[in-house]
Amino acid sequence: MFGGHRRFLQGFLFLFMLMLVSAVNAADERVLPSKEEIASRMELVREIKEFEARLGWKPTKNFERYEGSLPTYDYCVRSGKFGFTLSWKESTKEECAAAEREYDAEFYQFEALARIETPLSRSMVSADLARFIMVVFHEEYHEQVTGISSRSLDESAAMLMGLLVAREFAREKYGENSEVYRVLASDMKATFLDAQIEKRYHDKLTRLYEEVAQGRVGHGEGLKKKSELYRAMLDECKSVSLATAISCTSITNNAIFGNSFDYAKHYPLFYDLHEHCGGDVGRTDSIIVGLASEGLTEEDFVHRVNDMIKKGCKS
């Protein structure tokens, strides 16, 4: 079952982070989902896919079956002490903890992986309703932009569209006064704030790491300044509250930040595009999908989106 996604991980790795790690850490100890709970989530997936078809999304084979033997996909993410280049490895929590002596490292338990016909895992079935809906749309959007040129474009686009389309689905199914709709609408705006904070501190840390690499800042002083920047970011992130995705309040080292930043890097750009398209979901979607199909470099993709924003969402 796992051979395909291992091969995939040798190229780009497209993952969606778990919001509440503690909940998934306890997945093996929890009572297994009932047949009724599984059937309810499978029916919800069917409704989501019908909604996607009305938007013109390509059909996928994601979430078409429940995999009871799969609680999560477990990975250790590692980076250097002064850089954001990441390595990924299937791992136990104990193995990942041992890596922290030499690297910045973080143990992740993911609910789903994109582009591997991902099933419904136990953690997916157990997720809160808003989280579940958003993750399904997020992973499904990766399938719509398979030609996109970078992980940061891919994850940032899926982050926006996952929240945006999940919000519209919730509006239609549950109504604007529903808790699930309010959560998704709030998270869409909060993610914009989160991304702005992440971008500022990613720039600051990158400049520091360049100074360390050039010998202008020593190793010990570099670690001290790094720690100060992370503390400052965490303090600023106290104003951010997300219910359906992990926020910058959990970023404490380069491994976490390197992974998180791909979701944040271009989120403000895509958010602005949607705003300049008058909040038109279909128009925003068609622009992103269309550009993804052109095989543009990341730089050219960003330039084209900015150009459309300046023109009021017109080609």
Secondary structure, 3 states (H helix, E strand, C coil): CCHHHHHHHCCCCCECCCCCHHHHHCHHHCCCCCHHHHHHHHHHHHHHHHHHHHHCCCCCCCCCCECCCCCCEEEEEEECCCCCCCEEEECCHHHHHHHCCCCEEEEEEECCECCCCCCECHHHHHCCHHHHHHHHHHHHHHHHCCCCCCHHHHHHHHHHHHHHHHHHHHHHHHCCCCHHHHHHHHHHHHHHHHHHHHHHHHHHHHHHHHHHHCCCCCHHHHHHHHHHHHHHHHHHHHHCCCCCCCCHHHCCCHHHHHHHHHHHCCHHHHHHHHHHCCCCHHHHHHHHHHHHCCCCCHHHHHHHHHHHHHCCCCC
